[in-house]
Amino acid sequence: MTSLPRILILTPWVPYPPTGADQQDRFFGFKQMQKLGYQIHVIAKIHDFQNRKEIESAFQKEGIPLELMEHPKHPTSLFLKNVPRVLMSPALIDGAALEYADPAYEALVKRIIETFKPNVVWIEYTPLWPIMRIVNSMEIPCIMKSSLNEPANCRDENGWSVSSVMKSLPKYWGEKIAAKESDFLFGITPVEEQWYRSWGAKHTGTLPLRGLSQCFDKKTHTDKEILDVVFLSSNYNMGHNRDAYLFLVEKVIPLVRKNAPGKFRFHLTGKKFPERFQKYLADDVRAVGFVDDLGTFLSTMDIALCPWISGHGMQQKVFEPLCRSLPLITNKVAGYPFENGTEVLLGTSPEEFFAHLMTLRDASTRQRMADAASQKAWSLFSEEAVMQTVDRAVQQVLARKA
């Protein structure tokens, strides 16, 4: 590293406590920047349900300066105040972006820029593109980090309803602005990095979920009569988790019961388990809810079966098992270089998923695949690898600015 810059981080809502993949990604990302020697300052929104005192205490303990601003309670009034601006920039029809065209938020960002004097502004999530334009006008290098393909995910998460398709349209404009006008743009997967390049981004990279760096663990696989299979879900309010769950219980598990009865036991994690899903539970299918110590829990599992039916971005339920030495069965790996049959087992049909389960009955096969996957995951997701990726981007935009 050739310099120790000051980084102003703009992030949508404060990621604390870091219980989910999104919160872990951002919170551990802040700490990794500190380890690189950067001076950082964070500006974030705060929800009513979040504990301000607890959050401020935690950030103070970590030595991370933090400015909090409440989410607007009346988004309609914000829209009415910004009608002329929306007419000039129709991408602001996207309410997620309009929130960051709030004059009060803009004033806060400008004040912190004047006092902190950042060398680089790091923006988490593309809907913050309105504030990116202000940063650009102040001629400060700007790195934009995407969490996912916003318009495609908007449609997927809501089942391609008419309303979700309509809501997705202005998001395309916002994504194009973020791609073309940021100095550097991080996609969260190789597939999404290429998507942003197709939308005009010239300087890009791939930055995976930074919380994965905390997930590495080794496991020794042994012969067992009944294998424990985990399905990971953060919560069932999210469409992609519901789609994956239904694929598992309606398509895969019936094949298992018919062709290999008593050979597998399925464990379903995740909060807010819907009442209507209870009918699928049985002795061989158990809902365990939210797991406080996920690492310890996963050490008792033998296989991770995590369908990726819908949704975009980087779903931690797919990649965390690879870090924790669990053989994984899934649909895709979003362009990350995990080799099918060697480091992961990929399939699309229920029959392929069942065949992969039967392949993993053999303990030596599970061990071989888990070891290979963990080694590849370390090269991609370890803290050292991620920090090098971040620092290269920071140094690149500073060099171009100079």
Secondary structure, DSSP 4 states (H G I P E B T S, - for coil): -----EEEEEEEE---S--SHHHHHHHHHHHHHHHTT-EEEEEEEE-TTS-HHHHHHHHHHHT--EEEEEPPS-HHHHHHHTHHHHHH-GGGGSHHHHGGG-HHHHHHHHHHHHHH--SEEEEESGGGHHHHHHHHHTT--EEEE-SS-HHHHHHHHTTT-HHHHHHHHHHHHHHHHHHHHSSEEEESSHHHHHHHHHTT-SSEEE---GGGGG----------SSEEEEE--SBTTSHHHHHHHHHIIIIIHHHHHHHSTTSEEEEEE-BS--GGGGGG-BTTEEEEE--SSHHHHHTT-SEEE----S--S--HHHHHHHHTT--EEES--TT--PPBTTTBEE-SSHHHHHHHHHHTTSHHHHHHHHHHHHHHHHHHHSHHHHHHHHHHHHHHHHHHH-
